[in-house]
Amino acid sequence: MGIIKKYKVQKNVIKKVKNIQKLFIKIEKLIKLWLFYEDIT
């Protein structure tokens, strides 16, 4: 029982980490776009 529970927790943690990474990539893209437009104007 313990091993299965640990495995599920690990999967959830990995999922959360991946979601956070996606979020950071989106923020990074937004910042780059914003800086790009700042340069134009």
C-alpha positions as CSV (number, residue, x, y, z in Angstrom):
1,M,0.0,0.0,0.0
2,G,2.7,2.5,1.0
3,I,4.7,2.1,-2.2
4,I,1.6,2.7,-4.4
5,K,0.7,5.8,-2.4
6,K,4.3,7.1,-2.8
7,Y,4.2,6.5,-6.5
8,K,0.9,8.4,-6.8
9,V,2.3,11.3,-4.8
10,Q,5.4,11.4,-7.0
11,K,3.3,11.5,-10.1
12,N,1.3,14.4,-8.7
13,V,4.5,16.3,-7.8
14,I,5.9,15.7,-11.3
15,K,2.6,17.0,-12.8
16,K,2.7,20.1,-10.7
17,V,6.4,20.8,-11.5
18,K,5.6,20.4,-15.3
19,N,2.7,22.8,-14.9
20,I,4.9,25.4,-13.1
21,Q,7.5,25.0,-15.9
22,K,4.8,25.7,-18.5
23,L,3.7,28.7,-16.6
24,F,7.3,30.1,-16.4
25,I,7.7,29.5,-20.2
26,K,4.5,31.5,-20.8
27,I,5.6,34.3,-18.6
28,E,9.0,34.3,-20.3
29,K,7.4,34.6,-23.7
30,L,5.1,37.4,-22.5
31,I,8.1,39.3,-21.1
32,K,10.0,38.9,-24.4
33,L,7.0,40.0,-26.4
34,W,6.6,43.0,-24.1
35,L,10.3,44.0,-24.4
36,F,10.1,43.6,-28.2
37,Y,7.1,46.0,-28.4
38,E,8.9,48.4,-26.0
39,D,11.8,48.5,-28.4
40,I,9.6,49.3,-31.4
41,T,7.7,52.2,-29.8
